[in-house]
Each structure stands twice: as C-alpha cells, then as structure tokens.
Amino acid sequence: MMKFYHYPQKNMLFVIPLILVISFVVGLYVDTSSLRPTIMIATIVMIFATMVGLRLEELTKLKSDSKLIGISILINFAMIPLTAFGIGLIFFRDQPLMFAGLALVALLPTSGMTISWTGIQKGNVPAAVKLTVFGLIIGSLLTPWYLLGMVGQYVNIEIMRTIHTIMMVVFIPLILGQITTKILLKKYSKEYFQKKIKPNMTPLSIWGLLYVVFVSTSTRAEMIVSNLQLILLALIALILFYVINYTLVTMISLKWFNRNDGIALVNGTVLRNLSIAVGIAATSFGGEAALLVTIAFMLQYQSITYYAKIAGKRWFKEKADTKIKKVSANV
C-alpha cells in the first residue's frame, strides 16, 4: 500500500502525462462538472502537506542572508514577471486564460522543491528556507494586484475573489501546517519527524495535485481537445520561460554569490510554487489556465533534474577542500 502511495512522487514524469490523458478521455464521455466544488478542498489538502514542517522561525535570522533575500525578491517580483508578461504578449494575446496561467506560474515563487533541491545540491539550505517563506508570503499578497496589472485588460480579474482564493489555499494550509507540526513534535522527536513523518507528507501533496489536474482538465476536455494547438503553444512558451530564467539567474548567481548561496538563489527563483498556482488557476480561471500550469509542472520537475546534474559539473562544482573533508570524515 505504501508503495502505491509513494508511486506518483517517484514517477511524476510518467504519472502526470498519464493523468492528463485519462482526464481527456473521461471528460469526453463523462460529465465531471459536479466535482468542481471539490477542487478547493483538494487544493487545501495539497498545500497543507507541503506546509507541515515549514520552519517559520527561520524568518528571524535575516542578517547573514540579507543580500540573497533582497536579490531574490527583485528577481521573483520584477525580472520573472516581466519575462512572463513579454512571453504572454507574444504567445497568448488571443488566449487570455492561458495568459493568466502563465502569470500565475510567474507570480508564485518557491516551493518544497526549492528546499529539497538545494539540499540535494549541497547548497545553503537555511537560506533556501528563508527564500521559500518570504517568496510564499510576498507572492500571496502581491499576486492579485500583479494579475490585475499583467492580464487585467485580457481577463476579468475579480480582486476580492482572487484574494479569497489565496487566503484559502495559502494561509489556511499554512496555519494548519504549523499547528500540525507543533502537535507532532510534542509526540515525536525532531529526528523521527524529519525521517519518518515529513517524507510521507509529500506524496499526499502529489495525490492532491493529481486530483486537481484530473477534475480541472476533464471538465474542459472537449474545449481542450478541440484546441490541441494550445498544448503545443504552452510547451513552447514555458520552455522559453524556463530557459531564460535559468540562464539569467545562473549568471547573477555566479557574479554575486558563492557556490552555496548561488544554488539557493537559483532554486529559490526559477522553481515556482506550481501547487498553489494550479489551485488558483482551477478555481479562479478554469481548465485552460490549469492546463498550462500542469504542463509547467512536468517541465519544471524534469528541468531541475537535468540542471542540477549539469550545474554540479560546470558552474557549482564542490570545492576540493570540501571533498577532502568528506573523505577524511569517512576514513
């Protein structure tokens, strides 16, 4: 049973395309519109799972990483939104809901992947935690207004509805996650929590994502299948979006930061919070926007896998003395 539970997490590159295909097929023959109200519940569960174990106390330790945090804010809320806006004008001027999906991808920085990939690459993990928390809070507060400015002339943006959605899918899970973490840490040791409990929360988030993808896609299956060119267009636009961001942030990291901070900066900016984005897209904009964010999921997961391998050999090599210390420690 646990193997089945963890299977989607370990095979996202296969599972997400499979769910998309199943969603299309089911949506063509079955009316799933009655499931739309459950998207909000699934999104809250999905985000809640990523919030368990998030250390808000890291926000109090700012001095050592003030430069890193400042640069990340400029990248996350100036450079990347401008990049998305330019790409949106080129590719989605006549597809406003896809434009809104791209805007959501650009406006919500950092995710659990930020912390985990920084750890995998042996970067500055405490800094990655700070970037995650700051990105989450600032992005949640600014997103409604950025959406109005970026796509308001193409899509009818209901500010209060968007704010309500963000409150539901960000701050409620955040509060519940913190309460749950405190309860669990009273019962279990930190070591047990990190090794046994926290890893088992991530698959719950993935299952929630798959459900949101299934419902939001199946309810718009006929519309999407009749416009398959939208999928190709979304792929091209998103590949361009990620290539530009990886390139520019890597250049900034190499120029202004050491190896460990540079890794944290890349992961804290290029990686977007697509779990929240797909929830907002599905509840506020519909299938087209959610479809674009879902495609972004597949690209982001695969791109960081390849980027980490290449960067570790070229731009973010471990220093020789670090490797010597590791060898000595093993001996």
Phi, psi and omega in degrees: 000319180293327178297319178295319180298320182273349187303312181301322180298321183277347185226044185297326181295337177263319188290315183297313175300323178298315179297322177299315179297313179300319180299316179298312184297312180297316182297333179286335185244344183231137177277109182257013184300335180293344181273351184306317180299339182278351180300319181298316180298313180297322180294318178299316178297317181299313181287322178305318181299328179279342183274340179293121180095355178291125187265096180291338181295343178295340180296337184280347182254084189253333191303314185293335184241023185298318179296316180297316180295316180299313179296320181296323178296318178297318180293312186292327187242011174226296185296308185292316175299322178295321177299314180296321180297316178297315179295321180297320179295327181284315189259330191235025179300327180260006178232075188300326181288325174293322176301316179297322177297317178296321178298319179296321176300320185282335190265350183242092184278160172063148179204187175301332178297329180302311182289313185295318180287330174295320176294316180300321181273004179060045177263196182277090185294314178304321178294322179298323177297316179297316179298323180296312183293313179297316180299319181296311184290311181296317180298320180295323181285325185270336188307312181303320183283324175294319178300318179299317181287323185279316186232009182300330180279349180252331182232141177287101182270117175266100187304310184296323178293319179295317178299316179300317180298316180295320176301318182290317188264353179244298190285325176294311175300324179298313179295314180297323179295319179292319178297315180298318180299315180297319179296315182293322181288341173285332183266327184236159177287161179299321180297315180295320180299314182290324185271328187249318187272307183303314179300333181275358176274328183301315178301327177299320177297319180295318179297320176298318178300313182299321179294315179298317179298316182299310184292312184294328180278315183296327180288344178241022187301313183298317180296317183290315181298327179283353179227056182298339178296338178297323181294315178297317179298317179297319179299312181297314182296319182287323176300315178298317180302311183288322179297315179299314183293314178301316184295308184293317182290325176297318179297317178296318181297316182291329183279323191247348188225160174284177185304307186295318178290325179297319177298316179298320181294315179300311183289335181272000180233308182294321179283125184255158181275080187283341176297312179291320182300317182290328177294315179293319180300315183291322184275331185255335186236329177110191191299319183297314180295317180295325178298314180298317180295323178297318176297323177299323176306309183297316181293318183295315181298317181287321184294319181290330177297312180288319181299316181300321180293315181291315182297324180294336180265338187243302190262324186242054178292144174289140179292151183300320183293330177294317180295322179297318179298321180295317179297316180299319181296321179292325179290000000 
